[in-house]
Amino acid sequence: MPGGVSPMQRRRRNVLVALAAAVVFFFLVALVMSSMFVWLFFLLSVGALGGYVYLLIRYKHEAAARYAPPKRVYATPIAKDDESPKVGDNVILLRRSVG
């Protein structure tokens, strides 16, 4: 469907939202409980979210580079000294019969 969200994009968005929800949840629980164990879970969830965002950005840059239009290659002109064909060249000569 044009303009819609593909299942892959939906899955990535759901994973991103779930990781962000885990970060918020563990932060609030760590504030209430003030336990080092819960702070460890909070730091692990922040690391997982940061790593996932890093991978998403890297994937986006690779996809953009993969589908980038090809760069133009400009050829430099070659200067020819003599324009007349030589013997042995693969040239067709047109001759007119005068008469």
Residue pairs with C-beta under 8 A, 6 or more apart in sequence:
5 13
12 56
15 52
16 49
16 52
16 53
16 56
19 45
19 48
19 49
19 52
20 49
22 45
22 48
22 49
23 42
23 45
23 46
23 49
26 38
26 41
26 42
26 45
27 42
29 38
29 42
30 38
30 39
30 41
30 42
85 91
85 93
